[in-house]
Amino acid sequence: MRAQDIVVALPTVTARDSVVRAVRLMVVNRLPGLIVVDGQGRPATVLPGTQVLRLAIPGTYQEDQALARTLDESDAELFWQELAHLTVGDCLPRPPARPVTVPLDATLLEVAALMARTRSPLVAVLGADATLTGAITLERLLTSLAITSLPD
């Protein structure tokens, strides 16, 4: 089985899009992150959902579990409201990481090894001309591997 056999079309964002839009796309599509494309639609980087969380939750609460436990859900909603003025570009690490990409003919083992090595739950799949043809999520990869590879 190859990447082309399990690639799916996923929504993308640009660095200028709002974080709120990005979070909504992740939630509605049940994605671990989004591919950020440049002005020509080529993958520029990946925005992991965990990076959005890092911006939404102040560092002191991330570092101190006891402090985080003192807030209830209504207080936590205030952190999410702070994201309203941020763009996807604001959430990207500096410098932005290169996107994790594979060609259409990559084997599933190649995709799995790349995901494991880069700790990326999302891989952009590129066509022959380096254009984005879609993506493979960790969930889709594991499902495909489990169906085709695992013993009964």
WOGIGI-V692623 format. One line per field, one symbol per residue. psi: psi as a letter, one per 20 degrees, with the letter a starting at -180 (. if undefined). burial: + if it has 9 or more other ideal C-beta (glycine too) atoms within 8 Angstrom, else -. A space follows every 10 residues. Layout:
# WOGIGI-V692623
psi = ???
burial = ???
This chain:
# WOGIGI-V692623
psi = qrhhhjqqpq qrrrhiqqhg ggggggghjl qiaqppqahj jqphapoqhh hgghhhoqhh hhhohgghii qrhhhhhhgh hhihjqrghh iqqpqqqqqo qqrhjqrhhg gggggghikp jppppqahjj qpibrpqggg ghggghhhhp q.
burial = -+++-+++-+ -++++-+++- +++-++---- +++++++--- -++++++++- ++--+++--- ++-----+-- -----+--+- -++--+++-- ++---+--++ ++++-+-+-+ ++-++----+ -++++++--- -+++++++-+ +--++----- --
